[in-house]
Amino acid sequence: MDPVKMAARQTEAMTRELSLDESQIAAVDTINLKYAHAQKEVWQQPGDFSAKRDMMLDLRLAQDKELKKVMTKDQFKTWRA
């Protein structure tokens, strides 16, 4: 899937489920787009699935770290529930 579309879908879902405000929407969209591109790069690299899975986990942890700075504790807890 196109990273731009993937990030947009994720941001729309987060906006609906978490009642993000306008500044949060802008920040979350930027974060989601950054990591959607990074995920696409990982999947396009040669290598085994296990290595790619590990890289994807690292990306998710990094994305979560950035999202925690933008969301309230309750919003983040709800998102990762």
Secondary structure, DSSP 8 states (H G I E B T S, - for coil): --HHHHHHHHHHHHHHHHT--HHHHHHHHHHHHHHHHHHHHHHHS-S-HHHHHHHHHHHHHHHHHHHHHHS-HHHHHHHT-
